[in-house]
Amino acid sequence: MTLREIKAAVDKGQTVYWSSLLYQVIKDPKDQYLIICKQNNFAIGLTWTDGTTLNGNESDFFTLNPESKE
């Protein structure tokens, strides 16, 4: 998924994962997109500080049901 696709999916209420079901992309109350580990709540930004370079490969981001809200 591209950065644009990831943000659009999260904004639509879809659950986006990175690498495994353990890591979920969220949008926090400050409108920041984060990758959060559901096991320990550790989070990193979805992108580097440049705002465009993903913290991960595009091919590692996925949704389980891309057409429906989870």
mmJSON file of the N, C-alpha and C atoms, coordinates in Angstrom:
{"data_MODEL":{"atom_site":{
"group_PDB":["ATOM","ATOM","ATOM","ATOM","ATOM","ATOM","ATOM","ATOM","ATOM","ATOM","ATOM","ATOM","ATOM","ATOM","ATOM","ATOM","ATOM","ATOM","ATOM","ATOM","ATOM","ATOM","ATOM","ATOM","ATOM","ATOM","ATOM","ATOM","ATOM","ATOM","ATOM","ATOM","ATOM","ATOM","ATOM","ATOM","ATOM","ATOM","ATOM","ATOM","ATOM","ATOM","ATOM","ATOM","ATOM","ATOM","ATOM","ATOM","ATOM","ATOM","ATOM","ATOM","ATOM","ATOM","ATOM","ATOM","ATOM","ATOM","ATOM","ATOM","ATOM","ATOM","ATOM","ATOM","ATOM","ATOM","ATOM","ATOM","ATOM","ATOM","ATOM","ATOM","ATOM","ATOM","ATOM","ATOM","ATOM","ATOM","ATOM","ATOM","ATOM","ATOM","ATOM","ATOM","ATOM","ATOM","ATOM","ATOM","ATOM","ATOM","ATOM","ATOM","ATOM","ATOM","ATOM","ATOM","ATOM","ATOM","ATOM","ATOM","ATOM","ATOM","ATOM","ATOM","ATOM","ATOM","ATOM","ATOM","ATOM","ATOM","ATOM","ATOM","ATOM","ATOM","ATOM","ATOM","ATOM","ATOM","ATOM","ATOM","ATOM","ATOM","ATOM","ATOM","ATOM","ATOM","ATOM","ATOM","ATOM","ATOM","ATOM","ATOM","ATOM","ATOM","ATOM","ATOM","ATOM","ATOM","ATOM","ATOM","ATOM","ATOM","ATOM","ATOM","ATOM","ATOM","ATOM","ATOM","ATOM","ATOM","ATOM","ATOM","ATOM","ATOM","ATOM","ATOM","ATOM","ATOM","ATOM","ATOM","ATOM","ATOM","ATOM","ATOM","ATOM","ATOM","ATOM","ATOM","ATOM","ATOM","ATOM","ATOM","ATOM","ATOM","ATOM","ATOM","ATOM","ATOM","ATOM","ATOM","ATOM","ATOM","ATOM","ATOM","ATOM","ATOM","ATOM","ATOM","ATOM","ATOM","ATOM","ATOM","ATOM","ATOM","ATOM","ATOM","ATOM","ATOM","ATOM","ATOM","ATOM","ATOM","ATOM","ATOM","ATOM","ATOM","ATOM","ATOM","ATOM","ATOM"],
"id":[1,2,3,4,5,6,7,8,9,10,11,12,13,14,15,16,17,18,19,20,21,22,23,24,25,26,27,28,29,30,31,32,33,34,35,36,37,38,39,40,41,42,43,44,45,46,47,48,49,50,51,52,53,54,55,56,57,58,59,60,61,62,63,64,65,66,67,68,69,70,71,72,73,74,75,76,77,78,79,80,81,82,83,84,85,86,87,88,89,90,91,92,93,94,95,96,97,98,99,100,101,102,103,104,105,106,107,108,109,110,111,112,113,114,115,116,117,118,119,120,121,122,123,124,125,126,127,128,129,130,131,132,133,134,135,136,137,138,139,140,141,142,143,144,145,146,147,148,149,150,151,152,153,154,155,156,157,158,159,160,161,162,163,164,165,166,167,168,169,170,171,172,173,174,175,176,177,178,179,180,181,182,183,184,185,186,187,188,189,190,191,192,193,194,195,196,197,198,199,200,201,202,203,204,205,206,207,208,209,210],
"type_symbol":["N","C","C","N","C","C","N","C","C","N","C","C","N","C","C","N","C","C","N","C","C","N","C","C","N","C","C","N","C","C","N","C","C","N","C","C","N","C","C","N","C","C","N","C","C","N","C","C","N","C","C","N","C","C","N","C","C","N","C","C","N","C","C","N","C","C","N","C","C","N","C","C","N","C","C","N","C","C","N","C","C","N","C","C","N","C","C","N","C","C","N","C","C","N","C","C","N","C","C","N","C","C","N","C","C","N","C","C","N","C","C","N","C","C","N","C","C","N","C","C","N","C","C","N","C","C","N","C","C","N","C","C","N","C","C","N","C","C","N","C","C","N","C","C","N","C","C","N","C","C","N","C","C","N","C","C","N","C","C","N","C","C","N","C","C","N","C","C","N","C","C","N","C","C","N","C","C","N","C","C","N","C","C","N","C","C","N","C","C","N","C","C","N","C","C","N","C","C","N","C","C","N","C","C","N","C","C","N","C","C"],
"label_atom_id":["N","CA","C","N","CA","C","N","CA","C","N","CA","C","N","CA","C","N","CA","C","N","CA","C","N","CA","C","N","CA","C","N","CA","C","N","CA","C","N","CA","C","N","CA","C","N","CA","C","N","CA","C","N","CA","C","N","CA","C","N","CA","C","N","CA","C","N","CA","C","N","CA","C","N","CA","C","N","CA","C","N","CA","C","N","CA","C","N","CA","C","N","CA","C","N","CA","C","N","CA","C","N","CA","C","N","CA","C","N","CA","C","N","CA","C","N","CA","C","N","CA","C","N","CA","C","N","CA","C","N","CA","C","N","CA","C","N","CA","C","N","CA","C","N","CA","C","N","CA","C","N","CA","C","N","CA","C","N","CA","C","N","CA","C","N","CA","C","N","CA","C","N","CA","C","N","CA","C","N","CA","C","N","CA","C","N","CA","C","N","CA","C","N","CA","C","N","CA","C","N","CA","C","N","CA","C","N","CA","C","N","CA","C","N","CA","C","N","CA","C","N","CA","C","N","CA","C","N","CA","C","N","CA","C","N","CA","C","N","CA","C","N","CA","C"],
"label_alt_id":[null,null,null,null,null,null,null,null,null,null,null,null,null,null,null,null,null,null,null,null,null,null,null,null,null,null,null,null,null,null,null,null,null,null,null,null,null,null,null,null,null,null,null,null,null,null,null,null,null,null,null,null,null,null,null,null,null,null,null,null,null,null,null,null,null,null,null,null,null,null,null,null,null,null,null,null,null,null,null,null,null,null,null,null,null,null,null,null,null,null,null,null,null,null,null,null,null,null,null,null,null,null,null,null,null,null,null,null,null,null,null,null,null,null,null,null,null,null,null,null,null,null,null,null,null,null,null,null,null,null,null,null,null,null,null,null,null,null,null,null,null,null,null,null,null,null,null,null,null,null,null,null,null,null,null,null,null,null,null,null,null,null,null,null,null,null,null,null,null,null,null,null,null,null,null,null,null,null,null,null,null,null,null,null,null,null,null,null,null,null,null,null,null,null,null,null,null,null,null,null,null,null,null,null,null,null,null,null,null,null],
"label_comp_id":["MET","MET","MET","THR","THR","THR","LEU","LEU","LEU","ARG","ARG","ARG","GLU","GLU","GLU","ILE","ILE","ILE","LYS","LYS","LYS","ALA","ALA","ALA","ALA","ALA","ALA","VAL","VAL","VAL","ASP","ASP","ASP","LYS","LYS","LYS","GLY","GLY","GLY","GLN","GLN","GLN","THR","THR","THR","VAL","VAL","VAL","TYR","TYR","TYR","TRP","TRP","TRP","SER","SER","SER","SER","SER","SER","LEU","LEU","LEU","LEU","LEU","LEU","TYR","TYR","TYR","GLN","GLN","GLN","VAL","VAL","VAL","ILE","ILE","ILE","LYS","LYS","LYS","ASP","ASP","ASP","PRO","PRO","PRO","LYS","LYS","LYS","ASP","ASP","ASP","GLN","GLN","GLN","TYR","TYR","TYR","LEU","LEU","LEU","ILE","ILE","ILE","ILE","ILE","ILE","CYS","CYS","CYS","LYS","LYS","LYS","GLN","GLN","GLN","ASN","ASN","ASN","ASN","ASN","ASN","PHE","PHE","PHE","ALA","ALA","ALA","ILE","ILE","ILE","GLY","GLY","GLY","LEU","LEU","LEU","THR","THR","THR","TRP","TRP","TRP","THR","THR","THR","ASP","ASP","ASP","GLY","GLY","GLY","THR","THR","THR","THR","THR","THR","LEU","LEU","LEU","ASN","ASN","ASN","GLY","GLY","GLY","ASN","ASN","ASN","GLU","GLU","GLU","SER","SER","SER","ASP","ASP","ASP","PHE","PHE","PHE","PHE","PHE","PHE","THR","THR","THR","LEU","LEU","LEU","ASN","ASN","ASN","PRO","PRO","PRO","GLU","GLU","GLU","SER","SER","SER","LYS","LYS","LYS","GLU","GLU","GLU"],
"label_asym_id":["A","A","A","A","A","A","A","A","A","A","A","A","A","A","A","A","A","A","A","A","A","A","A","A","A","A","A","A","A","A","A","A","A","A","A","A","A","A","A","A","A","A","A","A","A","A","A","A","A","A","A","A","A","A","A","A","A","A","A","A","A","A","A","A","A","A","A","A","A","A","A","A","A","A","A","A","A","A","A","A","A","A","A","A","A","A","A","A","A","A","A","A","A","A","A","A","A","A","A","A","A","A","A","A","A","A","A","A","A","A","A","A","A","A","A","A","A","A","A","A","A","A","A","A","A","A","A","A","A","A","A","A","A","A","A","A","A","A","A","A","A","A","A","A","A","A","A","A","A","A","A","A","A","A","A","A","A","A","A","A","A","A","A","A","A","A","A","A","A","A","A","A","A","A","A","A","A","A","A","A","A","A","A","A","A","A","A","A","A","A","A","A","A","A","A","A","A","A","A","A","A","A","A","A","A","A","A","A","A","A"],
"label_entity_id":["1","1","1","1","1","1","1","1","1","1","1","1","1","1","1","1","1","1","1","1","1","1","1","1","1","1","1","1","1","1","1","1","1","1","1","1","1","1","1","1","1","1","1","1","1","1","1","1","1","1","1","1","1","1","1","1","1","1","1","1","1","1","1","1","1","1","1","1","1","1","1","1","1","1","1","1","1","1","1","1","1","1","1","1","1","1","1","1","1","1","1","1","1","1","1","1","1","1","1","1","1","1","1","1","1","1","1","1","1","1","1","1","1","1","1","1","1","1","1","1","1","1","1","1","1","1","1","1","1","1","1","1","1","1","1","1","1","1","1","1","1","1","1","1","1","1","1","1","1","1","1","1","1","1","1","1","1","1","1","1","1","1","1","1","1","1","1","1","1","1","1","1","1","1","1","1","1","1","1","1","1","1","1","1","1","1","1","1","1","1","1","1","1","1","1","1","1","1","1","1","1","1","1","1","1","1","1","1","1","1"],
"label_seq_id":[1,1,1,2,2,2,3,3,3,4,4,4,5,5,5,6,6,6,7,7,7,8,8,8,9,9,9,10,10,10,11,11,11,12,12,12,13,13,13,14,14,14,15,15,15,16,16,16,17,17,17,18,18,18,19,19,19,20,20,20,21,21,21,22,22,22,23,23,23,24,24,24,25,25,25,26,26,26,27,27,27,28,28,28,29,29,29,30,30,30,31,31,31,32,32,32,33,33,33,34,34,34,35,35,35,36,36,36,37,37,37,38,38,38,39,39,39,40,40,40,41,41,41,42,42,42,43,43,43,44,44,44,45,45,45,46,46,46,47,47,47,48,48,48,49,49,49,50,50,50,51,51,51,52,52,52,53,53,53,54,54,54,55,55,55,56,56,56,57,57,57,58,58,58,59,59,59,60,60,60,61,61,61,62,62,62,63,63,63,64,64,64,65,65,65,66,66,66,67,67,67,68,68,68,69,69,69,70,70,70],
"pdbx_PDB_ins_code":[null,null,null,null,null,null,null,null,null,null,null,null,null,null,null,null,null,null,null,null,null,null,null,null,null,null,null,null,null,null,null,null,null,null,null,null,null,null,null,null,null,null,null,null,null,null,null,null,null,null,null,null,null,null,null,null,null,null,null,null,null,null,null,null,null,null,null,null,null,null,null,null,null,null,null,null,null,null,null,null,null,null,null,null,null,null,null,null,null,null,null,null,null,null,null,null,null,null,null,null,null,null,null,null,null,null,null,null,null,null,null,null,null,null,null,null,null,null,null,null,null,null,null,null,null,null,null,null,null,null,null,null,null,null,null,null,null,null,null,null,null,null,null,null,null,null,null,null,null,null,null,null,null,null,null,null,null,null,null,null,null,null,null,null,null,null,null,null,null,null,null,null,null,null,null,null,null,null,null,null,null,null,null,null,null,null,null,null,null,null,null,null,null,null,null,null,null,null,null,null,null,null,null,null,null,null,null,null,null,null],
"Cartn_x":[0.849,0.0,0.89,0.478,1.204,0.801,1.563,1.237,-0.171,-0.498,-1.836,-2.921,-2.703,-3.678,-3.841,-2.729,-2.776,-3.603,-3.287,-4.011,-5.492,-5.798,-7.2,-7.952,-7.327,-7.973,-8.228,-7.234,-7.404,-8.502,-8.501,-9.522,-10.927,-11.044,-12.349,-12.767,-11.901,-12.228,-11.756,-10.992,-10.455,-9.246,-9.005,-7.847,-6.704,-5.609,-4.417,-3.335,-2.671,-1.599,-0.276,0.811,2.152,2.855,3.293,4.126,3.392,2.563,1.777,0.572,-0.303,-1.481,-1.123,0.118,0.584,0.752,1.005,1.278,0.148,-0.5,-1.654,-1.352,-1.813,-1.682,-2.904,-2.654,-3.741,-3.544,-4.596,-4.523,-4.872,-3.938,-4.151,-4.942,-5.293,-6.086,-5.407,-4.09,-3.364,-3.24,-4.017,-4.01,-2.666,-1.92,-0.675,-0.963,-0.37,-0.5,0.666,0.339,1.338,1.197,2.303,2.284,2.432,1.436,1.446,1.494,2.323,2.4,1.297,0.399,-0.735,-0.319,0.875,1.332,1.848,2.568,3.171,2.847,2.008,1.604,2.746,3.894,4.978,4.558,4.859,4.443,5.592,5.58,6.484,5.636,6.166,5.454,5.304,4.235,4.036,5.132,5.611,6.666,7.849,8.938,10.086,9.667,10.551,10.215,9.977,10.384,10.121,8.646,7.877,6.453,6.08,7.064,6.76,7.389,8.49,9.169,8.56,7.974,7.329,8.337,7.94,8.7,8.326,8.796,8.481,8.29,8.261,8.048,6.562,6.22,4.817,4.17,4.935,4.39,4.083,4.564,4.33,3.052,2.377,1.14,-0.043,-1.06,-2.206,-3.446,-4.597,-5.864,-6.408,-7.24,-7.842,-9.073,-9.853,-11.082,-11.062,-10.374,-10.191,-11.472,-12.565,-13.802,-14.779,-14.497,-15.466,-14.8,-15.595,-15.099,-14.934,-13.864,-13.647,-13.983],
"Cartn_y":[-1.182,0.0,1.24,2.241,3.502,4.316,5.348,6.229,6.793,7.22,7.774,6.729,5.493,4.418,4.09,4.077,3.78,4.838,6.098,7.183,7.168,6.944,6.911,5.776,4.611,3.464,3.741,4.279,4.598,5.642,6.652,7.704,7.165,6.096,5.467,4.506,4.32,3.427,1.999,1.743,0.401,0.191,-1.034,-1.37,-1.734,-0.999,-1.24,-1.8,-2.832,-3.478,-3.312,-3.413,-3.391,-4.679,-5.428,-6.61,-7.801,-7.58,-8.651,-8.025,-8.863,-8.36,-7.696,-7.82,-7.221,-5.705,-5.224,-3.802,-3.155,-2.181,-1.528,-0.049,0.456,1.884,2.599,3.647,4.427,5.908,6.672,8.133,8.629,9.324,9.744,11.054,11.507,12.733,13.989,13.936,15.07,14.935,14.007,13.73,13.212,12.545,11.9,10.438,9.942,8.531,7.789,6.742,5.991,4.502,3.791,2.327,1.933,1.243,0.89,-0.626,-1.066,-2.489,-2.785,-3.687,-3.982,-4.763,-5.32,-6.091,-5.196,-4.113,-3.281,-1.789,-1.428,-0.042,0.883,0.325,1.14,1.628,2.88,3.443,4.177,4.144,4.955,5.668,6.722,7.426,6.553,6.76,6.036,6.384,7.627,8.071,8.623,8.804,9.516,10.959,11.765,13.165,13.969,13.448,14.16,14.09,13.218,13.107,12.313,11.773,11.024,9.637,9.429,8.135,7.22,6.118,5.18,4.496,4.236,3.384,1.938,1.445,0.099,0.111,-1.059,-1.189,-1.142,-0.535,-0.464,-1.839,-2.845,-4.206,-4.84,-4.25,-4.8,-4.28,-3.31,-2.761,-3.438,-3.776,-4.498,-4.299,-4.601,-4.674,-6.078,-6.539,-7.864,-7.811,-6.751,-6.569,-5.172,-4.976,-3.626,-2.899,-3.604,-2.952,-2.682,-3.172,-2.994,-2.408,-1.79,-1.305,-2.479,-2.456,-3.526,-3.014],
"Cartn_z":[0.0,0.0,0.0,-0.731,-0.728,0.496,0.776,1.896,1.734,0.546,0.279,0.539,0.093,0.302,1.781,2.505,3.941,4.672,4.426,5.094,4.731,3.472,3.037,3.713,3.808,4.448,5.927,6.625,8.047,8.221,7.367,7.454,7.203,6.42,6.148,7.256,8.247,9.341,9.148,8.098,7.884,8.787,9.162,9.968,9.042,9.179,8.367,9.279,8.805,9.559,8.83,9.595,9.03,9.443,8.484,8.693,9.315,10.331,10.954,11.652,12.157,12.866,14.194,14.604,15.85,15.732,14.512,14.292,13.501,14.099,13.485,13.244,12.117,11.816,12.387,13.152,13.749,13.422,13.633,13.572,14.964,15.594,16.975,17.04,18.236,18.378,17.818,17.618,17.033,15.516,14.934,13.491,12.985,13.854,13.458,13.142,12.077,11.731,12.367,13.129,13.878,13.61,13.758,13.768,15.227,15.755,17.171,17.329,18.256,18.583,19.589,19.245,20.123,21.37,21.363,22.515,23.638,23.278,24.315,24.177,23.201,22.942,22.54,22.156,21.623,20.247,19.94,18.656,17.982,16.651,15.843,14.798,14.241,13.186,11.952,11.223,9.972,8.983,9.05,8.141,8.92,8.196,8.756,8.979,9.545,9.814,8.543,7.383,6.126,5.729,6.391,6.127,4.893,4.176,2.955,2.9,3.609,3.582,4.634,4.187,5.11,6.018,7.249,8.161,7.862,6.76,6.297,4.798,4.218,2.781,2.461,1.332,0.919,0.908,0.504,0.39,1.745,2.832,4.172,4.834,4.222,4.772,4.107,4.907,4.358,5.222,4.631,5.355,5.148,6.058,5.91,5.028,5.158,4.381,3.781,2.663,2.142,1.761,1.529,1.104,2.237,3.437,4.521,5.748,6.603,7.886,8.826,9.596,10.578,11.948],
"occupancy":[1.0,1.0,1.0,1.0,1.0,1.0,1.0,1.0,1.0,1.0,1.0,1.0,1.0,1.0,1.0,1.0,1.0,1.0,1.0,1.0,1.0,1.0,1.0,1.0,1.0,1.0,1.0,1.0,1.0,1.0,1.0,1.0,1.0,1.0,1.0,1.0,1.0,1.0,1.0,1.0,1.0,1.0,1.0,1.0,1.0,1.0,1.0,1.0,1.0,1.0,1.0,1.0,1.0,1.0,1.0,1.0,1.0,1.0,1.0,1.0,1.0,1.0,1.0,1.0,1.0,1.0,1.0,1.0,1.0,1.0,1.0,1.0,1.0,1.0,1.0,1.0,1.0,1.0,1.0,1.0,1.0,1.0,1.0,1.0,1.0,1.0,1.0,1.0,1.0,1.0,1.0,1.0,1.0,1.0,1.0,1.0,1.0,1.0,1.0,1.0,1.0,1.0,1.0,1.0,1.0,1.0,1.0,1.0,1.0,1.0,1.0,1.0,1.0,1.0,1.0,1.0,1.0,1.0,1.0,1.0,1.0,1.0,1.0,1.0,1.0,1.0,1.0,1.0,1.0,1.0,1.0,1.0,1.0,1.0,1.0,1.0,1.0,1.0,1.0,1.0,1.0,1.0,1.0,1.0,1.0,1.0,1.0,1.0,1.0,1.0,1.0,1.0,1.0,1.0,1.0,1.0,1.0,1.0,1.0,1.0,1.0,1.0,1.0,1.0,1.0,1.0,1.0,1.0,1.0,1.0,1.0,1.0,1.0,1.0,1.0,1.0,1.0,1.0,1.0,1.0,1.0,1.0,1.0,1.0,1.0,1.0,1.0,1.0,1.0,1.0,1.0,1.0,1.0,1.0,1.0,1.0,1.0,1.0,1.0,1.0,1.0,1.0,1.0,1.0,1.0,1.0,1.0,1.0,1.0,1.0],
"B_iso_or_equiv":[0.0,0.0,0.0,0.0,0.0,0.0,0.0,0.0,0.0,0.0,0.0,0.0,0.0,0.0,0.0,0.0,0.0,0.0,0.0,0.0,0.0,0.0,0.0,0.0,0.0,0.0,0.0,0.0,0.0,0.0,0.0,0.0,0.0,0.0,0.0,0.0,0.0,0.0,0.0,0.0,0.0,0.0,0.0,0.0,0.0,0.0,0.0,0.0,0.0,0.0,0.0,0.0,0.0,0.0,0.0,0.0,0.0,0.0,0.0,0.0,0.0,0.0,0.0,0.0,0.0,0.0,0.0,0.0,0.0,0.0,0.0,0.0,0.0,0.0,0.0,0.0,0.0,0.0,0.0,0.0,0.0,0.0,0.0,0.0,0.0,0.0,0.0,0.0,0.0,0.0,0.0,0.0,0.0,0.0,0.0,0.0,0.0,0.0,0.0,0.0,0.0,0.0,0.0,0.0,0.0,0.0,0.0,0.0,0.0,0.0,0.0,0.0,0.0,0.0,0.0,0.0,0.0,0.0,0.0,0.0,0.0,0.0,0.0,0.0,0.0,0.0,0.0,0.0,0.0,0.0,0.0,0.0,0.0,0.0,0.0,0.0,0.0,0.0,0.0,0.0,0.0,0.0,0.0,0.0,0.0,0.0,0.0,0.0,0.0,0.0,0.0,0.0,0.0,0.0,0.0,0.0,0.0,0.0,0.0,0.0,0.0,0.0,0.0,0.0,0.0,0.0,0.0,0.0,0.0,0.0,0.0,0.0,0.0,0.0,0.0,0.0,0.0,0.0,0.0,0.0,0.0,0.0,0.0,0.0,0.0,0.0,0.0,0.0,0.0,0.0,0.0,0.0,0.0,0.0,0.0,0.0,0.0,0.0,0.0,0.0,0.0,0.0,0.0,0.0,0.0,0.0,0.0,0.0,0.0,0.0],
"pdbx_formal_charge":[null,null,null,null,null,null,null,null,null,null,null,null,null,null,null,null,null,null,null,null,null,null,null,null,null,null,null,null,null,null,null,null,null,null,null,null,null,null,null,null,null,null,null,null,null,null,null,null,null,null,null,null,null,null,null,null,null,null,null,null,null,null,null,null,null,null,null,null,null,null,null,null,null,null,null,null,null,null,null,null,null,null,null,null,null,null,null,null,null,null,null,null,null,null,null,null,null,null,null,null,null,null,null,null,null,null,null,null,null,null,null,null,null,null,null,null,null,null,null,null,null,null,null,null,null,null,null,null,null,null,null,null,null,null,null,null,null,null,null,null,null,null,null,null,null,null,null,null,null,null,null,null,null,null,null,null,null,null,null,null,null,null,null,null,null,null,null,null,null,null,null,null,null,null,null,null,null,null,null,null,null,null,null,null,null,null,null,null,null,null,null,null,null,null,null,null,null,null,null,null,null,null,null,null,null,null,null,null,null,null],
"auth_seq_id":[1,1,1,2,2,2,3,3,3,4,4,4,5,5,5,6,6,6,7,7,7,8,8,8,9,9,9,10,10,10,11,11,11,12,12,12,13,13,13,14,14,14,15,15,15,16,16,16,17,17,17,18,18,18,19,19,19,20,20,20,21,21,21,22,22,22,23,23,23,24,24,24,25,25,25,26,26,26,27,27,27,28,28,28,29,29,29,30,30,30,31,31,31,32,32,32,33,33,33,34,34,34,35,35,35,36,36,36,37,37,37,38,38,38,39,39,39,40,40,40,41,41,41,42,42,42,43,43,43,44,44,44,45,45,45,46,46,46,47,47,47,48,48,48,49,49,49,50,50,50,51,51,51,52,52,52,53,53,53,54,54,54,55,55,55,56,56,56,57,57,57,58,58,58,59,59,59,60,60,60,61,61,61,62,62,62,63,63,63,64,64,64,65,65,65,66,66,66,67,67,67,68,68,68,69,69,69,70,70,70],
"auth_comp_id":["MET","MET","MET","THR","THR","THR","LEU","LEU","LEU","ARG","ARG","ARG","GLU","GLU","GLU","ILE","ILE","ILE","LYS","LYS","LYS","ALA","ALA","ALA","ALA","ALA","ALA","VAL","VAL","VAL","ASP","ASP","ASP","LYS","LYS","LYS","GLY","GLY","GLY","GLN","GLN","GLN","THR","THR","THR","VAL","VAL","VAL","TYR","TYR","TYR","TRP","TRP","TRP","SER","SER","SER","SER","SER","SER","LEU","LEU","LEU","LEU","LEU","LEU","TYR","TYR","TYR","GLN","GLN","GLN","VAL","VAL","VAL","ILE","ILE","ILE","LYS","LYS","LYS","ASP","ASP","ASP","PRO","PRO","PRO","LYS","LYS","LYS","ASP","ASP","ASP","GLN","GLN","GLN","TYR","TYR","TYR","LEU","LEU","LEU","ILE","ILE","ILE","ILE","ILE","ILE","CYS","CYS","CYS","LYS","LYS","LYS","GLN","GLN","GLN","ASN","ASN","ASN","ASN","ASN","ASN","PHE","PHE","PHE","ALA","ALA","ALA","ILE","ILE","ILE","GLY","GLY","GLY","LEU","LEU","LEU","THR","THR","THR","TRP","TRP","TRP","THR","THR","THR","ASP","ASP","ASP","GLY","GLY","GLY","THR","THR","THR","THR","THR","THR","LEU","LEU","LEU","ASN","ASN","ASN","GLY","GLY","GLY","ASN","ASN","ASN","GLU","GLU","GLU","SER","SER","SER","ASP","ASP","ASP","PHE","PHE","PHE","PHE","PHE","PHE","THR","THR","THR","LEU","LEU","LEU","ASN","ASN","ASN","PRO","PRO","PRO","GLU","GLU","GLU","SER","SER","SER","LYS","LYS","LYS","GLU","GLU","GLU"],
"auth_asym_id":["A","A","A","A","A","A","A","A","A","A","A","A","A","A","A","A","A","A","A","A","A","A","A","A","A","A","A","A","A","A","A","A","A","A","A","A","A","A","A","A","A","A","A","A","A","A","A","A","A","A","A","A","A","A","A","A","A","A","A","A","A","A","A","A","A","A","A","A","A","A","A","A","A","A","A","A","A","A","A","A","A","A","A","A","A","A","A","A","A","A","A","A","A","A","A","A","A","A","A","A","A","A","A","A","A","A","A","A","A","A","A","A","A","A","A","A","A","A","A","A","A","A","A","A","A","A","A","A","A","A","A","A","A","A","A","A","A","A","A","A","A","A","A","A","A","A","A","A","A","A","A","A","A","A","A","A","A","A","A","A","A","A","A","A","A","A","A","A","A","A","A","A","A","A","A","A","A","A","A","A","A","A","A","A","A","A","A","A","A","A","A","A","A","A","A","A","A","A","A","A","A","A","A","A","A","A","A","A","A","A"],
"auth_atom_id":["N","CA","C","N","CA","C","N","CA","C","N","CA","C","N","CA","C","N","CA","C","N","CA","C","N","CA","C","N","CA","C","N","CA","C","N","CA","C","N","CA","C","N","CA","C","N","CA","C","N","CA","C","N","CA","C","N","CA","C","N","CA","C","N","CA","C","N","CA","C","N","CA","C","N","CA","C","N","CA","C","N","CA","C","N","CA","C","N","CA","C","N","CA","C","N","CA","C","N","CA","C","N","CA","C","N","CA","C","N","CA","C","N","CA","C","N","CA","C","N","CA","C","N","CA","C","N","CA","C","N","CA","C","N","CA","C","N","CA","C","N","CA","C","N","CA","C","N","CA","C","N","CA","C","N","CA","C","N","CA","C","N","CA","C","N","CA","C","N","CA","C","N","CA","C","N","CA","C","N","CA","C","N","CA","C","N","CA","C","N","CA","C","N","CA","C","N","CA","C","N","CA","C","N","CA","C","N","CA","C","N","CA","C","N","CA","C","N","CA","C","N","CA","C","N","CA","C","N","CA","C","N","CA","C","N","CA","C","N","CA","C","N","CA","C"],
"pdbx_PDB_model_num":[1,1,1,1,1,1,1,1,1,1,1,1,1,1,1,1,1,1,1,1,1,1,1,1,1,1,1,1,1,1,1,1,1,1,1,1,1,1,1,1,1,1,1,1,1,1,1,1,1,1,1,1,1,1,1,1,1,1,1,1,1,1,1,1,1,1,1,1,1,1,1,1,1,1,1,1,1,1,1,1,1,1,1,1,1,1,1,1,1,1,1,1,1,1,1,1,1,1,1,1,1,1,1,1,1,1,1,1,1,1,1,1,1,1,1,1,1,1,1,1,1,1,1,1,1,1,1,1,1,1,1,1,1,1,1,1,1,1,1,1,1,1,1,1,1,1,1,1,1,1,1,1,1,1,1,1,1,1,1,1,1,1,1,1,1,1,1,1,1,1,1,1,1,1,1,1,1,1,1,1,1,1,1,1,1,1,1,1,1,1,1,1,1,1,1,1,1,1,1,1,1,1,1,1,1,1,1,1,1,1]
}}}
